[in-house]
Amino acid sequence: MGGRFDGRGYGDVSGVLYDVSTDEDAFPRQGVAVFLASKGITDYAPGSKDWKREVLFTLVHEIGHGLNLPHAFDDGRDSALTWMNYPSRLDPEVFWNGFDHSFDERERHFLCHAPHADIAPGACAYATRRSNLLSGGRVGDAAFRDVPEPEDGDERARPLLQIGSLKPHYVFGEPVFLKVQLVNEGTSALRYAKAFDPSDGLLTVTIVKPRGEVRLVRAPFALCQNHRLRRLAPGGRVAFDGIFVAFDADGAIFDEPGRYTLSARYAGVPGHILTAPETRLRVLHPTREEERVAILVWDKPLLMRAIGLRQPLIARDDWESYREAVMHRLPVDPGNTTPAFLTYTAALGWMKPHKPACAPRGYEADLIKAGAHLREVRAAHLPSGVVRKKRQIARKLRRD
């Protein structure tokens, strides 16, 4: 926070992004300032509602520039009701009445999914980008940018994509995991990107529910990254069995009993868009308690987020209530992986420190607690990564 910006005749400027150095070794977009003595802010009584509104708007606007967002009007969105516009360019009354204190859809896509080199302060100068994510495209497009075009000639590589669930029947509310497998049935080596989760942007999973509703699995978050191509020898296969689809960014998927149809498309093999043959799984009709326990999760978006991110401390109170319900309400069923998955998730939650945004203190990592939870996990019908994680923790605890 400053007083007044007097440089270059801009005495009435309310805020700036510091990105004016011509030194190639400088780190741009590393600082912003709000000037409390500027006309746009001093038009209002200090501390008043409108004064706070102007200070907040200016601050978020400049931070947006720091994250490499341009003005909305510089990107052809003159009437956008966003932090990155100027209220004065519209009718201010219309702007403030319609503004919901958010970035618009294109800006949110950029903030959530831009490559690190485009968004990180210090990585590149303002308005310099390697992607065109802000000016169009859908979520996940950035991931395709770094997959090279196919090399000429070789048609001897014959990739085959397969998808299926880890077991054919699921208890109502049980966590559902899918397995995807890439097979090279050709006589030549195959190049592929090892990015088999929907969050990577290269695999698309479609689920048709019992009554015909089609759900495209939307990962709650996206990992836009450079996918290094690997080599798959003739006859070779590579698989990933940790695709969590019990719920996604739109909520619960398997929320009714019956038969579900699964299919997938994969764009991680240069020159190919692979489609997996359809497979099916069935969700069993629930008991009264199974339905009540499932709804405990589906009614709480923050709890679903905590489970999806494998960090129960995000919603600790809701998590404890849910876990207690699972352990004490559900009938003993060796085929139901819900208790084992919750114990595994609890272990992961203690493997890294966690500091809630609005809490006075955080939680330190505790490998002893993590190991104790993992020893209780029966890994049958859970992803193979569960077994690997158990071994990893056991080795680390032995070393310590």
FENUR-V591353 format. One record per residue. OMEGA is omega in whole degrees, -180 to 180 (NA if undefined). Layout:
BEGIN
omega->OMEGA
omega->OMEGA
END
This chain:
BEGIN
omega->-180
omega->178
omega->-175
omega->178
omega->-175
omega->-177
omega->173
omega->175
omega->-178
omega->-175
omega->-179
omega->179
omega->-179
omega->-178
omega->179
omega->166
omega->179
omega->-180
omega->-172
omega->-177
omega->174
omega->179
omega->-177
omega->-179
omega->-178
omega->178
omega->-175
omega->177
omega->-178
omega->-178
omega->176
omega->178
omega->172
omega->-175
omega->-173
omega->178
omega->179
omega->-175
omega->-178
omega->-180
omega->-179
omega->173
omega->-176
omega->-179
omega->-180
omega->179
omega->180
omega->-179
omega->-179
omega->177
omega->178
omega->179
omega->-179
omega->180
omega->-180
omega->-178
omega->-180
omega->-179
omega->-179
omega->178
omega->-178
omega->175
omega->175
omega->175
omega->179
omega->177
omega->172
omega->172
omega->176
omega->169
omega->179
omega->-178
omega->175
omega->-180
omega->176
omega->-179
omega->-171
omega->-176
omega->-177
omega->177
omega->-172
omega->175
omega->-172
omega->174
omega->172
omega->176
omega->-177
omega->179
omega->172
omega->167
omega->-175
omega->180
omega->178
omega->-178
omega->-174
omega->178
omega->-177
omega->-175
omega->-177
omega->176
omega->180
omega->169
omega->179
omega->-170
omega->-179
omega->179
omega->178
omega->177
omega->180
omega->-178
omega->-177
omega->-166
omega->-178
omega->173
omega->-176
omega->-176
omega->-179
omega->-169
omega->-171
omega->174
omega->-179
omega->-176
omega->177
omega->-178
omega->179
omega->178
omega->174
omega->-177
omega->172
omega->-179
omega->175
omega->-172
omega->-177
omega->-173
omega->175
omega->179
omega->-178
omega->178
omega->178
omega->-178
omega->-177
omega->-178
omega->-177
omega->-172
omega->-172
omega->175
omega->-175
omega->175
omega->-180
omega->175
omega->-176
omega->163
omega->-162
omega->176
omega->-177
omega->176
omega->-178
omega->-179
omega->177
omega->-180
omega->177
omega->177
omega->178
omega->178
omega->-178
omega->173
omega->-173
omega->-177
omega->179
omega->171
omega->178
omega->-179
omega->-180
omega->177
omega->-179
omega->175
omega->177
omega->176
omega->175
omega->-177
omega->176
omega->-178
omega->174
omega->-179
omega->-178
omega->-179
omega->180
omega->179
omega->-175
omega->174
omega->-178
omega->175
omega->-179
omega->-176
omega->-170
omega->175
omega->179
omega->-180
omega->178
omega->177
omega->-178
omega->180
omega->177
omega->-180
omega->178
omega->-179
omega->176
omega->-175
omega->-174
omega->-178
omega->175
omega->179
omega->-179
omega->178
omega->170
omega->-176
omega->178
omega->180
omega->179
omega->178
omega->179
omega->177
omega->179
omega->-172
omega->175
omega->-177
omega->179
omega->-179
omega->179
omega->-176
omega->177
omega->-175
omega->175
omega->-178
omega->-178
omega->178
omega->177
omega->-173
omega->173
omega->-175
omega->-178
omega->-180
omega->-177
omega->-176
omega->178
omega->173
omega->180
omega->-177
omega->-180
omega->178
omega->-176
omega->178
omega->-175
omega->-172
omega->174
omega->179
omega->178
omega->-175
omega->179
omega->179
omega->-176
omega->172
omega->-176
omega->171
omega->-175
omega->-177
omega->-176
omega->175
omega->-177
omega->179
omega->-177
omega->163
omega->-174
omega->177
omega->180
omega->174
omega->-179
omega->172
omega->-175
omega->169
omega->-178
omega->173
omega->-175
omega->176
omega->-173
omega->163
omega->179
omega->-177
omega->178
omega->179
omega->-180
omega->-179
omega->179
omega->-178
omega->175
omega->179
omega->-173
omega->179
omega->-175
omega->-179
omega->-179
omega->177
omega->176
omega->177
omega->-180
omega->180
omega->180
omega->179
omega->-180
omega->180
omega->-177
omega->-177
omega->175
omega->-179
omega->-168
omega->-178
omega->179
omega->179
omega->-179
omega->178
omega->-180
omega->-178
omega->178
omega->178
omega->180
omega->-174
omega->-172
omega->-178
omega->-175
omega->176
omega->178
omega->-177
omega->-179
omega->-179
omega->-179
omega->-176
omega->-175
omega->180
omega->-180
omega->180
omega->179
omega->178
omega->177
omega->179
omega->177
omega->178
omega->-180
omega->-180
omega->-180
omega->-177
omega->180
omega->176
omega->-179
omega->179
omega->177
omega->-174
omega->-173
omega->-178
omega->-179
omega->180
omega->180
omega->-180
omega->177
omega->175
omega->-179
omega->-177
omega->177
omega->177
omega->180
omega->-180
omega->179
omega->177
omega->-176
omega->180
omega->-180
omega->-172
omega->168
omega->-168
omega->-179
omega->178
omega->170
omega->-178
omega->180
omega->178
omega->178
omega->179
omega->179
omega->-179
omega->177
omega->180
omega->-180
omega->-180
omega->-180
omega->178
omega->-178
omega->179
omega->177
omega->179
omega->-177
omega->NA
END
